[in-house]
Amino acid sequence: MQKIKQIQQLINEKIQISPLTKLPFKHAHYPNIELWIKRDDLLHPLISGNKWRKLKHQIYHTFTNDYEGILSFGGCYSNHIHALANAGHLFEFATHGIIRGESQNANNATLSLAKELGMKLTFVNRQEYKQREQQNYLLELQEQFPRHFISPEGGSHPLALVGVSEMVNEILKQVSFTPDYICCPVGSGGTLAGIARSISEKTIALGISVLKSNHQLNSQVETLIDNDQKVNWNIEHNYHCGGYAKVSTELKHFCHLFEKNHHIPLEPIYTGKMFYAIHSMIDQGKFKDGTKIVLVHTGGLQGLAGLKERGLY
Ligand SMILES: *Cc1c(COP(=O)(O)O)cnc(C)c1O
């Protein structure tokens, strides 16, 4: 119990409430649409925004159940793996990453840092990686790593929703109105599910999928919300810009311009696609004038190093 108190205290010291700011934005046809940004990219310099929200209660769970650490899954540029390695280093628990791909990627920016921070890495081929949600594979892993809590890819465990709820409560305290929409990018669905579960029926949780025609995402979110009859959420599937980690010229241009105009850094894999989508949907008249939209800047800026490494951005 003592240990838990220490961890809680350390967490409260290291991670504070992120700011919420209004974007100077006036659309020619819809001058009263308001865009607000929840700056979760500023939560912590090393532990990326929504990955922290999702991990927090899994870390408590790890300590209360006397696990040694957390094992999870990710690609070789994964923001989740990066955040987990940093969290393990900062809060002193072991971390193990099951990484999709070959060990030749072990020295890229994301993974070499993870190793430096003490994370153990196991590289598995695509076939094995595909089994990451199968019950028998997970049981085998748990036998192999009995002292590790196993967190799914992207950290989207049901406990992730608790941390995301805390973010929503922060937002509701920071604004003096009821938002019409709270928006976030969607990869594995935990963030959107957490938002959907915590808002009243006056607000819609709108997710922008960063994956190409992955309509399975809708049932993933539904499962995470635990079917508690929530219908106030929606996923927009038309802004993947070519697919996961693909960057169109238009998107790149949008992100650069946005950064220049607002001095808010974006990366094009998640947050760039969301901001781009919302601007484009406003242009298309999808929101009526006067709509108040809160956009969650989910962080992910470490991913830029990997994109630059590969000459993609
Ligand atoms: C992982 C990630 C997301 C996607 O969140 P999910 O909960 O997996 O849907 C969004 N933005 C950033 C920056 C991320 O790293």
The ligand as a MOL file (V3000), in Angstrom:
LIG
                    3D

  0  0  0     0  0            999 V3000
M  V30 BEGIN CTAB
M  V30 COUNTS 15 15 0 0 0
M  V30 BEGIN ATOM
M  V30 1 C -2.0430 5.9040 -30.2700 0
M  V30 2 C -2.4230 7.2750 -30.6680 0
M  V30 3 C -3.7340 7.6010 -31.0080 0
M  V30 4 C -4.8150 6.5780 -31.1240 0
M  V30 5 O -5.4180 6.2980 -29.9010 0
M  V30 6 P -6.2690 4.9640 -29.7120 0
M  V30 7 O -6.7190 5.0120 -28.3240 0
M  V30 8 O -5.3020 3.8310 -29.9890 0
M  V30 9 O -7.3510 4.9580 -30.7050 0
M  V30 10 C -4.0330 8.9200 -31.2920 0
M  V30 11 N -3.0820 9.8610 -31.2580 0
M  V30 12 C -1.8040 9.5870 -30.9450 0
M  V30 13 C -0.8060 10.6720 -30.9540 0
M  V30 14 C -1.4310 8.2860 -30.6400 0
M  V30 15 O -0.1520 8.0170 -30.3570 0
M  V30 END ATOM
M  V30 BEGIN BOND
M  V30 1 1 1 2
M  V30 2 1 2 3
M  V30 3 2 2 14
M  V30 4 1 3 4
M  V30 5 2 3 10
M  V30 6 1 4 5
M  V30 7 1 5 6
M  V30 8 2 6 7
M  V30 9 1 6 8
M  V30 10 1 6 9
M  V30 11 1 10 11
M  V30 12 2 11 12
M  V30 13 1 12 13
M  V30 14 1 12 14
M  V30 15 1 14 15
M  V30 END BOND
M  V30 END CTAB
M  END
